Amino acid sequence: ASSSPSLWRLCLAQGFPNITVDFLPEGENQAKLLSCLLLSRVCVLAEGAVLRLSSAEEVQTMISAIQEAKATAESHLADGGRVARVAIGCFYMDAFSEHSVPELSPVTSFALGPQGPGGSRGRLQLRLGHGPEGLLIAATHSRFAALKRIGTWRIKTAEILIDLASTSGASLRCRRVRVLVDGKFTELREINSPRNDADRGKSVNCVLCLREGRSLA
């Protein structure tokens, strides 16, 4: 049976405080939304992010992206990999503008890494920016200088593999991009990136699969 809008809002606010739904799901879309919300539980949500779902179509896209990233992570672990996580982040269109400075683009942080004193975790920080040939991505970690390892990742020579797929706004998609955890930008050569300055200031929801790459030590 369909639930009232107020009941839906109450359930969302209590169970998923970092997710906002900007439409009223009806019929089978209620089941799809619930599936999407439950799938989000297995993901690492970017710190401070509020995930906005604006339509039933976006919910379905999010479901497909999470399922694909989850399958990739599970396959990586089954093949002997030691680190694989699915994450959801929001990147801002300002970073994609030809007029932007990549090094000044907003940081999207994920609480990933071993627990430190008091149970706190380090932060994997990603930046997207616009370069001469298209989009760029850079990765650092908050304990880069202090730790020699994040789990099995060698900090000073760490390489991570990133899959990225947008679920809202611009069409962003790439697979198996190798990025050093050293703050230097890597080109996303195989990505369909936005170049419309009219979209500046808007955010794009993205699902990522993060896993360790080659040992460079």
Buried (B, 14 or more C-beta within 10 A) or exposed (E): EEBEEEEBBEEBEEEBEEBBBEBBBEEEBBEBBEBBBEBBEEBBBBBEBEBBBBBBEBBBBBBBBBBBBBEBBEEBEEEEBEBBBBBBBBBBBBBBBEEBEBEEBBEBBBBBBEEEEEEEBBBBBBBBBBBEEBBBBBBBBBBBEEBEEBEEBBBBBBBBBBBBBBBBBBEBBBBEBEBBBBEEBBBBEEBEBBEEEEBBEBBBBBBBBBBBBEEEE
